[in-house]
Amino acid sequence: MPSYFTILSATLPVFMIMGVGFLFHVRGWLSEETELGMMKLGLNLLIPCLILSLIPGNPALEKLSSAGWAIGLGFGLTVVGMSVALLVAYCFGMRQGGGLRTFLISSGIQNYGFLPLPILVELFPDNSGPAGLVFVHGVGVEMAMWTVGLAILTGKAGFRSVVNGPFIAVVVALTLNYTGLYEFIPGVLETVMDMLGRCAIPMSILMIGATMGSFFNRSIFHDAFRVSAVSVGVRLGLLAIVLLSMAKFAPISPDLSRLLVVQAAMPAAIFPIVLARLFGGQTQVAIQVVLATSAVSLVTAPLVIAWGLAWVNP
C-alpha cells in the first residue's frame, strides 16, 4: 500500500491548485466572465471528454453490476450522509431557520469528483479502474443531490437537473462499454478526447478554489465555530467511518473499495454553496462547512487514505 508521504504528495498539489484558484479570484485576476466561460467549457466539453476516455473499456466496469454498485452507493451513501448530519445537527441545537437545511446538504455530500480523481490517478498510475469509477459513482451522488438534497432545501425535487453534459457522457460511455462499440472508435478521436480530458482535471480544481473565493466575505464568520466544528465531526469523522466500513464489508470490487476509501477522506462538496444561493438556503453556512472541512482534510486526508487502504486491502 502507498505510504503516508506518497499519499501526501498526491493530495497536496490538489489543495495547492485550489489555493491558486482562490487567490486569483480574491485578487481580481479572474473576471466573472472568464470563470463562467471556463466552467461552461469544462461542463460541456472537457469533462465529457475525460469521461469518454476513462470509462469505455475500463476493466473495473467489465460487469454491469459494477456500474450498478457504483451508482447505487453514490446515491445511498449521500442519503445516509444527510441523515447522519440531521441527527448530529439536532444534537447540537441546529433548527430550521438557523441553517439546518443548508447544513444537511453541505455536510452530507463529499467532494466526489475532481478532488478524488487526481489523487486516484496519482496513487494508482497503472490501474485506471478506481479513476474510471469516479464519474459513474458521481451519477448516484448527483441523483441524491438533485432529489433528496433539493427536496430538503425547497420541498421539491429537480431530477431534470441531473441530465447535464457529464451525465449524458456517462450514459454514452457506459453504452459504448457494454456494447463493445468503443473498439470501433478511431484512434485519432481517442487521442483528441484524451488530450481534452486531461485539461479538465487541473482546470476544474482551479475553479473549485475560485468558487470558494467568490463567496468568501466577512459574513461567513457568523456562528462559524459551531458550524465548522460539527461539520468536521460529521463529514470527516462519522461519515468517513461509514464510507470506510462500506469499502471494507460491502460485496464490491477492489477498485470500488479504493474509490470509497479516497472518498471517505474528502471534504464537503462545493456545489451545495450554489444550491443554497439559488434555492433560498443560508449560503454562509455552506461556505463555513466547505472551508472548515477543506482546511482540516488537508491534514487528515493522507492519514485516512493511508490507513483506509491498509485496512480495506491488507
C-alpha positions as CSV (number, residue, x, y, z in Angstrom):
1,M,0.0,0.0,0.0
2,P,1.2,3.6,-0.6
3,S,3.0,5.2,2.3
4,Y,1.7,8.3,4.1
5,F,4.2,10.5,2.3
6,T,3.3,9.1,-1.1
7,I,-0.4,9.9,-0.4
8,L,0.6,13.4,1.0
9,S,2.5,14.1,-2.2
10,A,-0.6,13.1,-4.2
11,T,-3.1,15.2,-2.2
12,L,-1.1,18.3,-1.5
13,P,-0.9,19.5,-5.1
14,V,-4.7,19.3,-5.4
15,F,-5.2,21.6,-2.4
16,M,-2.4,23.9,-3.7
17,I,-4.2,24.3,-7.1
18,M,-7.4,25.1,-5.2
19,G,-5.4,27.7,-3.3
20,V,-4.2,29.3,-6.5
21,G,-7.8,29.5,-7.8
22,F,-8.9,31.1,-4.5
23,L,-6.1,33.6,-4.6
24,F,-6.7,34.5,-8.3
25,H,-10.4,35.3,-7.5
26,V,-9.9,37.3,-4.4
27,R,-7.1,39.3,-6.0
28,G,-9.4,40.0,-9.0
29,W,-7.1,38.3,-11.5
30,L,-10.0,36.2,-12.8
31,S,-13.1,38.0,-14.0
32,E,-16.5,36.6,-13.6
33,E,-16.9,36.3,-17.3
34,T,-13.7,34.3,-17.5
35,E,-14.7,32.0,-14.7
36,L,-18.1,31.4,-16.2
37,G,-16.6,30.6,-19.6
38,M,-14.2,28.2,-18.1
39,M,-16.9,26.4,-16.1
40,K,-19.1,26.1,-19.3
41,L,-16.1,24.8,-21.2
42,G,-15.4,22.2,-18.5
43,L,-19.0,21.1,-18.1
44,N,-19.9,20.9,-21.8
45,L,-16.6,19.7,-23.4
46,L,-13.6,18.8,-21.2
47,I,-15.4,16.7,-18.5
48,P,-17.4,14.7,-21.1
49,C,-14.2,14.0,-23.0
50,L,-12.5,12.9,-19.8
51,I,-15.4,10.6,-19.0
52,L,-15.4,9.1,-22.5
53,S,-11.7,8.5,-22.2
54,L,-11.9,6.8,-18.8
55,I,-15.0,4.6,-18.9
56,P,-15.2,2.6,-22.2
57,G,-13.0,-0.5,-21.9
58,N,-12.2,0.1,-18.3
59,P,-11.6,-3.2,-16.6
60,A,-13.3,-2.0,-13.4
61,L,-16.6,-1.7,-15.4
62,E,-16.4,-5.1,-17.2
63,K,-19.5,-6.2,-15.4
64,L,-22.8,-4.3,-15.5
65,S,-23.1,-4.9,-11.7
66,S,-20.0,-2.8,-11.2
67,A,-21.8,0.3,-12.6
68,G,-24.9,-0.6,-10.6
69,W,-23.0,-0.7,-7.3
70,A,-21.1,2.5,-8.1
71,I,-24.3,4.4,-8.8
72,G,-26.3,2.8,-6.0
73,L,-23.6,3.5,-3.4
74,G,-23.3,7.1,-4.7
75,F,-27.0,7.7,-4.1
76,G,-27.4,5.6,-0.9
77,L,-24.3,6.9,0.9
78,T,-25.2,10.5,0.1
79,V,-28.7,10.0,1.6
80,V,-27.1,8.3,4.6
81,G,-24.7,11.3,4.9
82,M,-27.6,13.8,5.0
83,S,-29.4,11.6,7.6
84,V,-26.4,11.4,9.9
85,A,-25.9,15.2,9.5
86,L,-29.5,15.7,10.6
87,L,-29.2,13.6,13.7
88,V,-25.9,15.3,14.8
89,A,-27.2,18.8,13.9
90,Y,-30.2,18.3,16.2
91,C,-28.0,17.2,19.0
92,F,-26.1,20.5,18.7
93,G,-29.1,22.7,18.6
94,M,-29.5,23.5,14.9
95,R,-33.0,24.1,13.8
96,Q,-34.9,25.2,10.7
97,G,-34.4,28.9,10.2
98,G,-30.9,28.6,11.6
99,G,-29.2,27.0,8.7
100,L,-30.2,23.4,9.4
101,R,-31.3,22.5,5.8
102,T,-28.2,24.0,4.3
103,F,-26.0,22.2,6.8
104,L,-27.6,18.9,5.9
105,I,-26.8,19.1,2.2
106,S,-23.4,20.7,2.7
107,S,-22.1,18.2,5.3
108,G,-23.8,15.2,3.7
109,I,-22.1,15.4,0.3
110,Q,-18.4,15.0,-0.1
111,N,-16.4,16.4,-2.9
112,Y,-16.9,13.4,-5.1
113,G,-15.3,14.3,-8.4
114,F,-12.3,16.5,-9.1
115,L,-10.6,16.2,-5.7
116,P,-10.5,12.4,-5.5
117,L,-9.8,11.9,-9.2
118,P,-6.2,13.2,-9.4
119,I,-5.4,11.5,-6.1
120,L,-6.6,8.2,-7.5
121,V,-4.7,8.8,-10.8
122,E,-1.5,9.5,-8.8
123,L,-1.9,6.6,-6.3
124,F,-2.8,4.0,-8.9
125,P,-0.9,5.0,-12.1
126,D,-1.0,1.5,-13.5
127,N,-4.7,0.9,-12.7
128,S,-7.4,3.0,-14.4
129,G,-10.2,1.2,-12.5
130,P,-10.7,3.5,-9.5
131,A,-10.5,6.6,-11.6
132,G,-12.9,5.2,-14.2
133,L,-15.5,4.7,-11.4
134,V,-15.4,8.3,-10.2
135,F,-18.0,9.7,-12.6
136,V,-20.2,6.6,-12.5
137,H,-20.3,6.9,-8.7
138,G,-20.9,10.6,-9.2
139,V,-24.1,10.0,-11.1
140,G,-25.6,8.4,-8.0
141,V,-24.4,11.3,-5.8
142,E,-25.9,13.9,-8.2
143,M,-29.2,11.9,-8.3
144,A,-29.3,12.2,-4.5
145,M,-28.3,15.8,-4.5
146,W,-31.0,16.9,-7.1
147,T,-33.8,14.8,-5.5
148,V,-33.3,14.3,-1.8
149,G,-31.0,17.3,-1.3
150,L,-33.1,19.7,-3.3
151,A,-36.3,18.4,-1.5
152,I,-34.6,19.3,1.8
153,L,-34.0,22.8,0.7
154,T,-37.2,23.6,-1.2
155,G,-39.6,20.7,-0.7
156,K,-39.3,19.9,-4.4
157,A,-37.0,17.6,-6.4
158,G,-35.3,18.7,-9.6
159,F,-34.3,15.4,-11.2
160,R,-34.1,17.1,-14.7
161,S,-31.1,19.0,-13.5
162,V,-29.2,15.7,-13.3
163,V,-29.3,15.5,-17.1
164,N,-26.3,17.6,-18.0
165,G,-23.1,17.2,-20.0
166,P,-21.3,14.8,-17.7
167,F,-24.4,12.7,-17.1
168,I,-25.0,12.3,-20.8
169,A,-21.3,11.4,-21.3
170,V,-21.6,8.7,-18.6
171,V,-24.6,7.2,-20.3
172,V,-22.9,7.2,-23.7
173,A,-19.7,5.9,-22.2
174,L,-21.4,3.0,-20.4
175,T,-23.3,2.2,-23.6
176,L,-20.1,2.1,-25.6
177,N,-18.5,0.0,-22.8
178,Y,-21.2,-2.7,-22.5
179,T,-22.0,-3.0,-26.3
180,G,-18.3,-3.2,-27.2
181,L,-18.7,-0.3,-29.7
182,Y,-15.8,1.6,-28.1
183,E,-13.5,-0.8,-30.0
184,F,-14.6,0.9,-33.3
185,I,-13.7,4.5,-32.1
186,P,-10.9,5.8,-34.4
187,G,-7.6,6.2,-32.7
188,V,-7.3,9.8,-33.6
189,L,-10.6,10.6,-31.9
190,E,-9.5,8.7,-28.8
191,T,-6.3,10.9,-28.8
192,V,-8.4,14.1,-29.1
193,M,-10.7,13.1,-26.2
194,D,-7.7,12.1,-24.1
195,M,-5.9,15.4,-24.7
196,L,-9.0,17.5,-23.9
197,G,-9.9,15.3,-20.9
198,R,-6.5,15.8,-19.3
199,C,-7.2,19.6,-19.3
200,A,-10.4,19.0,-17.2
201,I,-8.7,18.0,-14.0
202,P,-6.5,21.0,-13.2
203,M,-8.9,23.5,-14.6
204,S,-11.8,22.1,-12.6
205,I,-9.7,22.1,-9.4
206,L,-8.7,25.7,-10.1
207,M,-12.4,26.6,-10.5
208,I,-13.3,24.9,-7.2
209,G,-10.8,27.3,-5.5
210,A,-12.1,30.3,-7.4
211,T,-15.7,29.4,-6.4
212,M,-14.7,29.3,-2.8
213,G,-13.1,32.7,-3.2
214,S,-16.2,34.2,-4.9
215,F,-18.3,33.5,-1.7
216,F,-15.7,34.5,0.8
217,N,-16.6,37.5,2.9
218,R,-16.9,38.6,6.5
219,S,-20.5,37.4,6.9
220,I,-19.3,33.8,6.8
221,F,-17.8,34.1,10.2
222,H,-21.2,34.4,12.0
223,D,-21.6,31.4,14.2
224,A,-18.7,29.9,12.3
225,F,-17.1,27.9,15.2
226,R,-20.2,25.7,15.9
227,V,-21.0,25.0,12.3
228,S,-17.3,24.3,11.4
229,A,-16.7,22.0,14.3
230,V,-19.9,20.0,13.8
231,S,-19.3,19.7,10.1
232,V,-15.8,18.4,10.6
233,G,-17.1,15.8,13.0
234,V,-19.8,14.7,10.6
235,R,-18.0,14.9,7.3
236,L,-14.5,13.8,8.2
237,G,-15.5,11.7,11.2
238,L,-18.8,9.8,11.3
239,L,-19.3,9.7,7.5
240,A,-15.7,8.7,6.9
241,I,-16.3,5.7,9.1
242,V,-19.5,4.9,7.1
243,L,-17.6,5.0,3.8
244,L,-14.6,3.1,5.1
245,S,-17.0,0.4,6.5
246,M,-18.7,0.0,3.2
247,A,-15.4,-0.2,1.5
248,K,-14.3,-3.0,3.8
249,F,-17.5,-5.0,4.2
250,A,-19.7,-4.4,1.1
251,P,-19.5,-7.1,-1.6
252,I,-17.9,-4.8,-4.1
253,S,-14.9,-4.8,-6.4
254,P,-11.4,-3.8,-5.0
255,D,-11.4,-0.8,-7.3
256,L,-14.7,0.5,-6.0
257,S,-13.4,-0.1,-2.4
258,R,-10.3,2.0,-3.2
259,L,-12.6,4.8,-4.6
260,L,-14.6,4.7,-1.4
261,V,-11.5,5.0,0.8
262,V,-10.4,8.1,-1.0
263,Q,-14.0,9.5,-0.9
264,A,-14.0,9.0,2.8
265,A,-11.2,11.4,3.2
266,M,-12.7,14.2,1.0
267,P,-14.0,17.5,2.4
268,A,-17.6,18.7,1.7
269,A,-18.6,19.4,-1.9
270,I,-18.6,22.9,-3.3
271,F,-21.9,22.7,-5.3
272,P,-24.2,22.9,-2.2
273,I,-23.0,26.6,-1.9
274,V,-24.5,27.2,-5.3
275,L,-27.7,25.3,-4.3
276,A,-28.1,27.3,-1.1
277,R,-27.7,30.5,-3.0
278,L,-30.2,29.6,-5.8
279,F,-32.9,28.0,-3.6
280,G,-33.1,30.1,-0.5
281,G,-30.6,28.3,1.8
282,Q,-28.1,30.1,4.1
283,T,-25.1,30.4,1.9
284,Q,-22.7,31.4,4.7
285,V,-23.4,28.0,6.4
286,A,-22.5,26.1,3.2
287,I,-19.3,28.2,2.9
288,Q,-18.4,27.5,6.6
289,V,-18.8,23.8,6.0
290,V,-16.7,23.8,2.9
291,L,-13.9,25.9,4.3
292,A,-13.6,24.1,7.6
293,T,-13.7,20.6,6.1
294,S,-11.3,21.6,3.3
295,A,-8.8,23.0,5.8
296,V,-8.9,20.1,8.1
297,S,-8.8,17.5,5.3
298,L,-5.5,18.9,4.1
299,V,-4.1,17.3,7.2
300,T,-6.4,14.3,7.7
301,A,-6.8,13.1,4.1
302,P,-3.4,11.5,3.8
303,L,-3.8,9.8,7.2
304,V,-7.3,8.5,6.3
305,I,-6.3,7.2,2.9
306,A,-3.1,5.5,4.1
307,W,-4.9,3.8,7.0
308,G,-8.0,3.0,5.0
309,L,-6.2,1.4,2.1
310,A,-4.2,-0.7,4.5
311,W,-7.3,-1.8,6.4
312,V,-9.6,-2.4,3.4
313,N,-6.9,-4.2,1.3
314,P,-4.4,-5.6,3.8
